Amino acid sequence: MLLYALTISLSAFLLFEVQPVIAKMILPWYGGTSAVWTTCMLFFQAVLLAGYLYAHWLHEKLPSRKQAWVHLALLAVSLAALPIIPGSAWKTVTAGNPSLRILVVLAVTVGAPYFLLSSTSPLIQAWYARHHRGGMPYRLFALSNGASMLALLSYPLLVEPNLPTRVQAIAWSAAYVVFAALCGLTAWRSSREPVVAVDVREEEAGSPPPSTDRFLWLTLSACASVLLLAVTNHLTQDIAAIPFLWILPLSVYLLSFIICFESPRFYRRWVFLPLVAVALLFMAYELWPYRQNLTPPGFLLPALLYVQNLPMRASVAGFAVALFICCMVCHGELVRTKPHPRYLTGFYVAVSFGGVCGGLFVGLLAPSIFHAYDEFPIGLALCGLLV
């Protein structure tokens, strides 16, 4: 269990640590605008989904020995990308949209390591479930999110202020070598452990999850993703453009994942469903009058004026708490409907695909079709509909 935990924790830490490291190196090359950062985020979300799809394919199609050999080969190939320092030849010298060049430089520089890191969490959980009857592989997902949060908080507080960017990249590359060794050892050990009898696993697992459950996983994940990005945009563009407000919503989002998957008993419908109604009303009240330039009904005017005149810290705290409640409902319901570990890789594919859909909607579609932040009220409406 310790080997599984170490591998999955290090992979999650490196997964979140590499994003600011590589983005800080290439953002100045392409203007440093929010569009450049959005392109980077879309790349990471897409590769994350690709990693989950690979883990699902490997788990479903190959026996344990072949899974280990295929994964060991890919880990060895990914080492050729190190160190993750993009060459200066990738700097753009032409005007226009640099999105394609950004995607290419990210794919060449960090694509292979990020792909392998992305596949680690579902793959390690599947290996653990294959060899440990009655185990709890979903708790490893909570551990993964805890390591992600550690990386998210440690970068602006410890790494970025104290290490030059090039040193950050070299240190990350060295840590990736350690991860590759740990993951390779885990794959080799897992392939040699006795497998729970197929008939026992199939009998415990029952029939595959219905399509309605799969659709619900995707929708719940997409809703949480839309609200995360919409709240982040609102806080950083309408309240204060400070780095902390980029970190806070994502930390809240990850915290809800950790709580729901590590201790499902903390999510109680009778507690959170009334709270989510209050959270949705708070965010709608905060957005509605000055977003739509409408005069609210007279009986709502005192409450609306009070909410909109909150001090900055109180407003930020209110949105953070409201986002946490909404994410607890989305992720709590994911845990309530999660399948038997036999089908966990398909579960993670659906969850990841939902997150990508939410990111594409807020990052690409909404700015093209809306003149204001209409994706925010749409996300609130979707959350209310799901509840």
N, C-alpha and C positions, 0 to 999 in steps of 0.2 A: 504493500500500500504506500509506503514511503517513497518508493521509486516513481510510482504513478503520480503522487502528489508533487514531488519535486519537478518532474518533467512538465506537468501541466501548469504549475505556477510560474516557472521560468519562461515558458512559451508565452503565457498571457502577459507577463511583465514586458518582455521584449516586443510583443505585438503592439502595445500601446506606447512604448518608449520610442520606437523607431519613427512614428508618425511626426512628432515635433522635430526630431533630429534631422530627418531628410527634408522636411518642409522648410526648416530654417535655412538650409543650405541653398535650396533652389528658388525660394520665394523672391529674393532680390533680383534674380536673373530675369524674371518675367513681370516685374512691376510691383510685386508685393500686394496686389489688390485682393479683395475678398473673393473675386472670381477665381484667382489662382488657388486659393485655399479650398474653395468648393470643389475644384477639379481634383485636387489631391484627395479630399475626403471621398469623393465618388470612386476614385481608383481603389482606395483601401476597402471600401464597402464591397466593390465588385470582386476583388481578389479574395476577400473573406468568404463571400458566397461560393466562389470557385473552390476554395479549400474545403468548405463543408460538402460540396457536391463530390469532390474527390474522396473524402472520407466515407461518404455514403456508398459510393461505387465500390471502393476497396472492401468495405465491410460486407456488402451484399454479394459481391461477385467472386471473391477469391477466398480460398482456404487460408488458415492462419499462417502457415509457413510462407506461402506466396505473398501474403500481405506484408510480412516482415521484410522479405527480400526486395519487393518493389519500393517500399518506403525507405529502406536503407540505401538503395541506389539513388533515389531522389535527394535524400539528405546529402549524399556525397557530391552529387552534381551541384546542389545549391551552394556549396562552399566555394565554387568558382566565382561567385558574384562578390566575394569579400575582397577587400573592405568596401563598405557601402559609401564610397566617396565618388560622386559623379564628376566626370571630366569636364573641364572648362569648354571643351568643344561643343557641349550641349547648349551653351548660352545662345539665346536667340539674338539675331541681328536684324530681323525684319519686323515691320509693324504688323498689327492684326492680332487675331485670336491665337494665343499660343497653346491652346488646350491640347492639341494633338501632340505637340513636342513635349509637353509636360507629361502626358501619359506614357510616351515612349521612354523618356528618361527615367521615370519611376519604374517602368517594367524592366528596363535593363539593369538599373542600379539595385533595386530592392525587391523586384517581383518574385523571384524564386524563393528567397528566404521568407518573405511575407506569406507566400502561398503555403509553405510547409508549416509555418507557425500557425496559420489559420486553421489548418486541418487537425492540429494536435488535440484540441479539447474534445471534439466529438470522437475522434479515433481512439484516444486513450480511454475514454469512458466506455466505448464499445468493447475494447480489449478487456477492460476490467470486468464488465458484465459477462463477457464470454467465459471467464475462468472462475468467477466467484458467484455461485448461486446464492441468492438472497442478499447480495451486496447492494449498496446505494450509490450507483455511479453519478446520479444527479447532484450529489453533494460536491463532487469534483468540479461541477460547473460553478457552484458558489465560490469554491476556492479559486477558480480561474478568474472570476470577476473581482475577487478581493485583490489578487495580484495586479489586475488591470487598474484598479483604483490606486494602488500603491504607486504604480508607474505614472499615472496621471498626476498625482499630487507631488511626487518627488521631483519630476522634471523642472517645474518652475521654481521650486523651493531650494533644491539642492544641486541638480545637474546643470541647468542653464546658467545660473550665476557664477559657477565655480570652474567650469570646463569650457575651453574653446570648442567651437563646433566640430573641427577636424578631430580633436581628441575624443569627443563624444562618439563620433562615427567609428573610430578605431576601437574604443572600449565596447561599443555595442557589438561590433564584429567579433571581438574576442569572446564575448558572452554567448554569441550565437554558436561559436565552435563548441563551447561547453554544452549548450543545449543540444546540438546535433549528436554529441557523444552520449548524453543522457537518453535522448529519444531513441537512438540506435540500440542502446543497451536495453531499453524498455521493450522495443520491438522484438529483439532477439529473445529476451527472457519470456515475453508473452507467448511467442510462438512455440516455446518448449514446455509451457505449463499445460496441465491436463485441462481439456475443454469439458464443460458441463454437457452431458449427453444431449444430442440434438432433440430427441423426442421429449426429454424433460423440459428443455427450453421452450419448445414449441407449445407444449401443453400449458406451461405457465403463462406464455405470452398471449395465447388465444388468437383470435382473428386480428388481421391488421386494422389500424384505426380507420374509421369511416372518413369519406371525403369531407363531410361536414366539420369534423374535428380539424382536419388539415386546413380547411378554409378559415376556421376560427383562429388557429395558431397564426396564420399569415396576417389576418386582420388585426388581431390584438397587437402583434409585433409592429405592424405598420402604424397603428394609432399611437403607440408609445414613441416611435421614431419621429412622427410628424410633430407631436407635442414637444418633444425634446428640442428639435431644431427650431420650431416656432418660438418657444420660450427663449431660447438662446438668442435668436435674432432680435426679439423684442427687448430683452435686457441690454444687449450690447449696442443697439441702434437708437433706442428710445429713452433709456434710463441713464446709462453711463458706459462709455467705451473704455473699460479697464479689463486687463487680462483675467482677473479673478472671475468675471462674469462669463467667460468662456468655459471655465473649469467647473463652476458650481452646478449648472444643470446636468452635465454629464456625470458628475459625482453622485448627484441625487438619483439619476437613472441607474447607475451601476449599483448603488446601495439597495435599491428596491430589488434588483436581480439577486443580490447576495442574500437578502433577508428571505425572499420567497423560496429560493432553491435550497438554502441551508436549513431554514426553520419554517416550513410551510404552516405550522400552527399559528404563526404570528399574523397570517392573513385570515381575517374573519369577515365574511360578507356582511354580517349585521353591524359591524363597526365601519367598514370602509365604503360600503355603498351609500349610506347617508353622508359620509364625509366627502365622497366624490361629487355629490350634488352641490355641496357648499363650495368645493374647489372650482367646479365648472362655472358656477354663478359668479364667484369672485373674479375669475379671469375674464368672463364675458362682460361683467360690469366695468372692469378696468379698460377693456378695449372698445366697447361699443360706442359711447357717445362721441368721442373725439375721432375715432376711426371713420365712422360713417357720417359724421357731421350732422347728426340728428338730434332733435329735442326729445329727451326721454319722457315717459309718462310722469305726471306730477307726483304720484305716490312713491316713485322710485328715485326722484331727484335728490332728496337728502342723503340716501345711502350711496348713490353714485358720486355725489360731490365729496362725500367723506372718503370714499375709497380712492378717488382720483387725486385727492390732496394729501395722501399719505407721504411721509418723508421717504427719501430714496431707500434707506436701509430697510424700512418697514415694507416698502413695495417689493424690493428684491426678495426679502424673506417670505413675503406672502406668495410670490410666484414660485419660489423654491419648494415651499410646503405644498402648494397646490399641485405642482408637477409631481412631487413625491407620491401624493395620494393617488393621482391618476395612474402613475406607473405601477404602484402597488396593486391596483385593481387589474391592470393589463397583465402584469407578470404573475400575480396571484392566480388569475384565471388560467394562465398558461400552465402553471404547476398543477392546478386541479384537473386539467385535461391531458396532462403529459402521458405518453404511452408507456407500455412495458419497455424496459431497457433493450429488448430485442429490436425495437423500432426507433431507438433514440436518434440515430443518424438522420433519418427522414424527418424527425421532429425538429432537429436543429437546422436542416435545410429550409424548412418552412419558416422558421423563426428568422433566419438570416435573410431569406427572400423578402419577407415582410419589411425588415429594416431597410433593405435596399430600395424597395418600392416607396417607403416613406421618405428616404433621402432624395430619390429622384424627383418626387413630387415637390418637395420644398426647395431643393437646390436647382432644378432645371425647369420643371413645368410651370410652377407657380410664378416665377419672375417673368415668364414669357406671356402669360395669359391674364395676370392680375395687375392692377395699378397700385394696389395697397397690399398689406399683409393678410390677404383673405384666406391664406392657408391656415392661419391660426384659428379663426372661427370655424373653418371646416373641420379642423382637428378636434375642436371642442364638441362639435355636433356629432362626429364619428364616435367619440368616446361616450357621449350620452346615449347614442343609438346602441352601442355594444352593451352598455349597462342595462 
